[in-house]
Amino acid sequence: MIVNVDSKPEDNIYYIAAMLIKILKNNSYSIIDLYKEYQKNNRTSFCLYILSIDWLQLIGIIEIKDNRCIIIKC
């Protein structure tokens, strides 16, 4: 199961994904630039960040074209 009730919400891929959607609503970013933008207000490992990006892509919320994350639903 993805949700761990013992961890901080900030370490949950659902939380991270929600914050990424919030950032992507304003602009598209490269994968690295999006991570840097996310890190300005939040701290998480690059591994959890990539898992969140993968999850958003798998469920069809974002698309990665030319190394840029683009929101396609929401």
C-alpha positions as CSV (number, residue, x, y, z in Angstrom):
1,M,0.0,0.0,0.0
2,I,1.3,3.5,-0.9
3,V,-0.1,5.3,2.2
4,N,1.9,4.9,5.4
5,V,-0.1,6.1,8.4
6,D,3.1,6.4,10.5
7,S,4.9,8.8,8.2
8,K,4.7,12.6,7.8
9,P,2.2,13.7,5.1
10,E,5.0,15.5,3.3
11,D,6.7,12.1,2.7
12,N,3.7,10.7,0.9
13,I,3.5,10.6,-2.9
14,Y,-0.1,11.7,-2.9
15,Y,0.9,14.9,-1.0
16,I,4.0,15.5,-3.2
17,A,1.9,14.9,-6.4
18,A,-0.7,17.4,-5.2
19,M,2.0,20.0,-4.7
20,L,3.5,19.3,-8.1
21,I,0.1,19.7,-9.7
22,K,-0.2,23.1,-8.0
23,I,3.2,24.2,-9.3
24,L,2.5,22.9,-12.9
25,K,-0.9,24.8,-13.1
26,N,1.2,28.0,-13.6
27,N,3.8,26.8,-16.1
28,S,5.6,23.8,-17.6
29,Y,9.0,22.8,-16.2
30,S,11.8,20.4,-17.0
31,I,12.0,17.5,-14.6
32,I,15.0,19.0,-12.8
33,D,13.6,22.5,-12.7
34,L,10.3,21.2,-11.3
35,Y,12.3,19.5,-8.5
36,K,14.1,22.7,-7.7
37,E,10.9,24.6,-7.7
38,Y,9.3,22.1,-5.4
39,Q,12.3,22.1,-3.1
40,K,11.9,25.9,-2.5
41,N,9.0,25.2,-0.1
42,N,9.2,21.5,0.6
43,R,11.9,19.0,1.3
44,T,11.8,15.5,0.0
45,S,14.2,13.0,-1.5
46,F,14.6,12.8,-5.3
47,C,13.4,9.2,-5.2
48,L,10.0,10.2,-3.7
49,Y,9.8,13.1,-6.2
50,I,10.4,10.7,-9.2
51,L,7.9,8.2,-7.8
52,S,5.3,11.0,-7.6
53,I,6.1,12.1,-11.2
54,D,5.8,8.5,-12.3
55,W,2.4,8.1,-10.6
56,L,1.1,11.4,-12.1
57,Q,2.1,10.2,-15.5
58,L,0.7,6.7,-15.0
59,I,-2.8,8.1,-14.1
60,G,-2.7,10.5,-17.0
61,I,-2.5,13.8,-15.1
62,I,0.8,14.9,-16.6
63,E,2.7,14.2,-19.8
64,I,6.5,14.5,-20.4
65,K,7.4,15.9,-23.7
66,D,10.9,17.1,-24.7
67,N,12.0,16.7,-21.0
68,R,9.2,19.1,-19.9
69,C,6.3,18.2,-17.5
70,I,3.0,19.4,-18.9
71,I,-0.3,19.1,-17.0
72,I,-2.9,17.6,-19.2
73,K,-5.9,17.1,-16.8
74,C,-7.2,19.0,-13.7
